[in-house]
Amino acid sequence: SSPPVASPVVAEEKAGFAHCLQITTLSSFTGSMGDYRALCTTIVLFSVHFVFQGLILCCKSPVRRDSGFAAHQLCFLFCMSYCAIFGCWLWANRTDEITDHVYGYHEGASLLAEFNCSFQIYDLVISLYEKTLRKTDRVAHHSIAMILAFWSYHDNLLQYYSIFFFGVSEVSSVFLTFVEFFKEFPRLRNPAINPYLTQVNEISRIMFAALFISIRVVYWPYISMQFWGDSLDALSRGRGYSFQLIFTMMANIGLTLLQFHWGSMIVRQIHRKLFSASGASEGGESIAIDIEGNATTGDETTTTPGKSAEDYKYGTMSSDEPRSSALGGSLLKSAV
């Protein structure tokens, strides 16, 4: 007599168990190696930070008054440049190699998640230590991003989407590094002192606004919808890591709403400049966006310690701030 044939339901359950066993075995090996590399990278980032801070303190420069923030910006620029360049390259050339968008493993995506996890740990600690960076939303953002990056490389979870969220989306953050740097040290962008740095500041603001809207406001929701579809399908099949998937989906909702909020503030400022010539002078609020894109409004010069009268003069965005000669440049510049 022929052997009994298992029902489709039993066969699917066995296949699901085998799949969970396979990804658990693989993740235990790759995760342990990733933990070691992530730990080493974190130590290197802290070491480089304090070396930069020591060098800044030895130099006669306006940035000495906040050497910790300046050192952080240097490390931040390197980290965001690496994530952006490597992430964009992977997104353009290697995503077709990941057939399973939820549990598929890819060495490049895993390395990107490892590095981003190390960066989030470094940035979280420095944000708690440096008063300039100590903000509640910033700490919350880094804590959540650190957890998601850890799950991505340690459990081989959602590595397809980690390429976008930990790599491609950081392109705008490269230019945001300069925006935040000149915001904290406004004397450096004084056109009477250094016209070159003034242009660097204006170009950085334009590039940041354009890239933020195109990537984080337009492209981000499209990728998020794909992520939700794949995650819901994995949950319905019971393929494992249900808690991590649900937590990531909830985090995605919050982060997506934040992108819309920050993007709307940029668009509102562009609209105000475009359709109201006196918008900036008639009670219009100036908007500055910090390193994570968190928007703050108003003139902060009255509460920022250690600034001179020259800093106050160029420390806020107002209607008489030097503008780009191009109309489009002035509009986008006003947004940030």
Salt bridges, closest charged atoms under 4 A:
ASP35 OD2 - HIS154 NE2 3.48
GLU97 OE2 - ARG94 NE 3.43
GLU97 OE1 - HIS106 NE2 2.91
ASP100 OD2 - ARG239 NH2 2.59
GLU114 OE2 - ARG37 NH2 2.71
ASP123 OD1 - HIS72 NE2 2.53
ASP123 OD1 - ARG138 NH2 2.91
ASP123 OD2 - HIS142 NE2 3.24
ASP155 OD1 - HIS154 ND1 3.09
GLU170 OE1 - ARG216 NH2 3.42
GLU184 OE2 - ARG65 NH1 3.49
ASP230 OD2 - HIS101 ND1 3.21
ASP233 OD1 - ARG237 NE 3.28
GLU285 OE2 - ARG268 NH2 3.32
ASP290 OD2 - LYS135 NZ 3.36
GLU292 OE2 - ARG138 NH1 3.95
GLU292 OE1 - HIS141 ND1 3.49
GLU292 OE2 - HIS142 NE2 3.46
GLU300 OE1 - LYS183 NZ 3.79
ASP311 OD1 - ARG187 NE 3.72
GLU321 OE2 - ARG189 NH1 3.22
GLU321 OE2 - LYS333 NZ 3.74
